[in-house]
Amino acid sequence: MIWHARDSIALVELIFYIPFALVSAFVCYHHGFSRSSGWIYTLILCIVRIIGGICQFVSHSSQSAGLLQTILLLDSVGLSPLLLATLGLISRFVDFINAALTPKFTVRHFRILQLVLLVGMILAIVGGSNVSVDANGTYQIPSASKIGVILYTVGFVGITLVFVLSVPQTSAVPSKERRVPIAITLALPFILVRLTYSMLSVFVHDHLFSVATGSVPVRTGMAVIEEFIVVAVYVILGLLVDKLDASTRGPIASRPWNARKRKMSQQATTNTVVDLEAQHLNSYPTAVSSPHPQSNGVAR
């Protein structure tokens, strides 16, 4: 078997992501596997990259178009976990701000951003699944992949806007939670570089930015290292901040996406309010009135 430069990247990814997948699973177990928490997406990215590294070594014994499609598919969905993890952490940050100050951003804003990113991820998956590979190994980027990257860009701009407008209110956040905006500040530039690489690989017809056959140093410098850094920053952050239970988790971080769950949550809130009001009324003594007025002994 001939050792290629891409094999070296795959080996380094396996060495990095296997232990980080275990740590990330522990962080998810500690904070919960909720999609809105953010850390579940770091675990997903670790698993995706482990599978991608294995596929790279399998490609030595199988040069099928299906395997190349799998490699392209796994690479195309790698950006969405970074963006969704960032959105989850920002929701935690904004919840603490909203608890102390007048809210600038609500659950609706975060639902819109998550919807944009999820649609982008779906289109990226569809595009990666429909890549047509020629006999010489070249391939055409489907329109779905291009639209998916555009939606990733829109989502990144929205995430950055929410974060930049929220950072000046960091003083309203508990001291230990101020590690969250620091981690996001460190991660955003690397996510921007990773997003730029995806845009170049999709829209620029240059061999340097080809996902499957492009320059290995370019891919390493604009995608691989960026993912390493962001995953490491977010996983370490998960080890440093406290778990939020139901009483401390805000409405954005605990937002229900299912309409039925949202209705049940609202009904539970209403029932709680009614019970509290009933307890409040029962704390007062009940006035008992006689059906007949007492006579004062004076005939009228």
N, C-alpha and C positions, 0 to 999 in steps of 0.2 A: 504494500500500500504506500503510495506517494503522499508525503505529508505536505499539506498546503497551508498557506497563511491563514485561511479561514478556519482551519482546524485548530490553530493556536488560539484564535478568538473563542471558538467553541469550548476548548478546554478551560480557558480562563473563566468563561461564563459558568461552566459547571462547577469549578472550584469556588466561585463567588456565590452563586445563587443557591446551591444546595444547603450550605449552612445558614444562609440568610432566609431561606424558605422555612427552616425549622424555627429560627428566632421570630420570623414574621408570624408563623402559626401560633407561637406562644403569645405574641402581642395581641393577635386577634382573639385568642382565648381570654386574655385578660380584659380587653376593652369591649369584647363582643364582636360578632361577625356581621353586624349591621352594615349595609351598603353605605349608609350616610356617615359612618365613622371614619372611613377613608383607608384604614389599614388592611381591610380585606383585599383591596386592589394591589397593594404591594405584594401580598401573597400570590395573587393571580399572576402578576408579572413574573415573579420568581419561577412559578410553575411553567409558564409559557416559555421562558428562556431556557429552562432545563430541557424541555421537550425539543426546542429548537436546536440546542447543542447536540442532543442525541441524533436528531435528523441529519445534522451536518456530517456526522461520522457514518451514518447509514448510507449517505449519498455516495460513498466510495464504492459500495457494492451494488448500488441501484441508481441508475441515472434516469429513472422514469420521470415523465412530465408531472405525474401526480405528486412525487416527492418534492419537486421544485415548487409546485403550487403550494404545498404545505409549508415550505420554508418561507415563501413570499407571504403567505397568509399569517403566519406567526409573527413575522416582522411588521406587518401592516397594523396589527392590533396592539403592538407594544406601546404605542403612544397613549392610548386611551386609559390604561390603568394609572399612568402618571398624572394625567389631568383629573381623573375622577378621585384619586387619592388626595390631590391638592384641594379639590372642591370640598371634600369631606372635612379636611382639617380647617379650612376657612369657615365652614359652617359652625364648627365648634368654637372658633375664635369670635365670630360675629354674635353667637348666642350670648356669650358673656358680656359683650358690649351692649346688646339690646336689653339685658337684664338690668343694666345700670343707667343707660341713657335712652333717649328717644330713638327708636329703631330707624335706620336708614334703609336696611334691606330686610325683607321678610322671606317667609317660606316660599312664596310664589317666585321670587327672583331665583332662588336656588333650584326650584323645580324646573324652571325654564332652561337654566344652564345645564342641568343634568340631562334633560331631554335632548338638548343639542348634542351633547357628547355621546349619549347612547345611540342616537340616530347615526352620528358619524362613525361610531364603532361598528354598527350593523352594516353600513355601506362599505366600510373597509373590509369586513369579513366577506361580504358578497363579492366585492371586487377581487379580493385575493383568491376566492374560490373559482372565479371565472377567468383567470389569467390564461391566455392562449400562448403556449410555449412552442416555438418553432424547432425544427430539427437541429439547428445549430445552437440552441440554448437561448436565443433572444426571445423577448416577450413584449406584448403590448399592454400598457396600463389601461384598465377599463375605466369608463366614465364614473362608475360607482366609487372607485378608489379616489378619484379626483375630487368628487363632491364630499366624500368623507373627510379628506384632508382640509378642505375649505371649512367644514363644520368644526373640525378640531381647532382651526385658527380662530374662528368666531368664538368658540368656547374659551380658548386661552385668553383672548382679549377681554371677554366678560369676567373671567376669573381674576385677571390682573386688575381690572377696573374696580371690582368689589374690594379686593385686598388693599389697593392703594388708597381708596377712600375710607377704609376702616382703620388703617394703621395709625393715623393721628389720634385715635381714641383708645390706644393701647393702655393708657393710664387707668382706664376703667376696668381692666382685666386683672384678676388675681395674679400675684407675682409669679407663681409657678406656671401659670398658663401663658405667660409672656414668652415662653420658649417656643410656642406654636408659631407666632409671626416671625420669629428669628429663623426657624427651620424653613418656613415658606419663602422668606427672603433669600435664603441660600439656594433653594431649589429652583425658583422661577427662571433665573438666567440659564440654567442647564436645560430646563424643559424647553425654553425658547430655542436653544441651539438644536435640540432633538427635533423640534417641530420644523425648524428650517431645513434640516436634512430630509425630512419626509416630503416637504414641499418641493425641494430640488429634485428628489428622486422621482417624483410624480410628474412635475411640470417641465423640468429641464431635460432635454434629450442629450444628456452627456454621459459618457461611459463612467466617469468618475463617481457619479451618484447612483449608479445602478445597484439595487439591493442585492441581486443575485451574483452579478459578475463585475461589480464596480471596484473602485480602489479600496483596498483593505485599510490603509492608514486613514483615509477620509471617513470611512464608516466607523472606525475605532474612535477617531477624534470628535466626531459629531453625533454619535449615537450610543456606542457601547459604554464609553466612560461616563457620559451624561446619565444613563440609566443606573449605572453603579452608584454614582454619587447621590442621586435622588432617593433611591431605595435605601441606601445606608442612612441618609439624614432622617428619613421618615421612620424607619424602624427604630433607630436610636431614640428619636423623639417619643415613640410609643413606650419605650422603657423608662422615660424620665417623667412623663406626666401621669397624673392620677386617673383612675377609672371614674367615669361619670355614671352614677346610678340614676334611676328614674327620677329622683327628686331634684337632681342637679343638672340633668341633661335638658337643654333648651329645646324649643319647638322646631328649630331648623335642623339641628343634629339628629333629632328623633322623628323627623317628618315622615308620616306614613304616605306611601305612594299609591297604595291600593285604595280605591274609593270606599270600599266596604270597611277597611280598617280605619280610614279617616272618619267615617260616620260613627263607627263603634267608639273611637277615641273621643269624639265630640259628645256622644251620649254618656260615656263614662264621666266626662268632665261635668256635664249637666247634672247627673245623678249625685255627684259629690257635692256640688253647690247646693242642691236641694236638701241633702242630708245635713249639711252644715247649718243651713237656715232653720231647719226643723229643730236641730239641737239648740240653736240660739233662742228660738221661741219657747221651747220647753223649759228653758232655764228660768223663765218668769213664772210667779205664782198665778194661778187661775182665779179670777174674781168670781165669786158665787153670789148671785142676786136672788132675793126671795120673790116668789110669784105674787105675793100680796104685800102692799106697803104696810109698815107698822103703824098702829094707831097711836096718836099722841094723847089720847084720852079727852080730846076736846070735840064736842058735837058741833057740827056745822049744819 
